[in-house]
Amino acid sequence: MKHFKTLSSQHLQKKRCSYEQPLYFPAIIFATLLGTYLDLYFTGIGMYSFPNRPFGDVFSIHIIFNLVALPIFTWIFLYTARLMARQERLLFVLFLSMAGPLLEIISESQGFFVHSAEWRHWYSFFGYFFFLLAVWLVFKRTNGQRSKSTI
């Protein structure tokens, strides 16, 4: 009986990659859930609202933003941030944190977003900063990059 060459051939062995692809999914799910719960909390206490939103009679938040735009923006953030050095990443997070309140002001002028009189836009700066930091830490943790640096 002949020994089949295909059993020991290279074709049946697993292909090994020289690098590991990062896992974005856990961090994106975390960001989506956190963003959704924060929106539910802040709309629930009346700090802001979304006057023009899909399914307004069902959801108090902009559900399309939370389920489509937030995961896409999170992936772009993670993909870009992972390619940067630590100092560049910190500046990138600070830049995005500053851009958040500016985009809120623009969206308010367009009628997409309404803040209460008690809201201060610098709250958003710190909120976005800690949000992005938390998402980055989840991304690092789920990809086995447990260094002492936070960013």
Secondary structure as GFF3:
##gff-version 3
##sequence-region A 1 151
A	DSSP	three_ten_helix	5	7	.	.	.	ID=ss1
A	DSSP	three_ten_helix	10	12	.	.	.	ID=ss2
A	DSSP	alpha_helix	25	44	.	.	.	ID=ss3
A	DSSP	beta_strand	48	49	.	.	.	ID=ss4
A	DSSP	alpha_helix	63	64	.	.	.	ID=ss5
A	DSSP	pi_helix	65	69	.	.	.	ID=ss6
A	DSSP	alpha_helix	70	82	.	.	.	ID=ss7
A	DSSP	alpha_helix	86	109	.	.	.	ID=ss8
A	DSSP	beta_strand	114	115	.	.	.	ID=ss9
A	DSSP	alpha_helix	121	142	.	.	.	ID=ss10
###
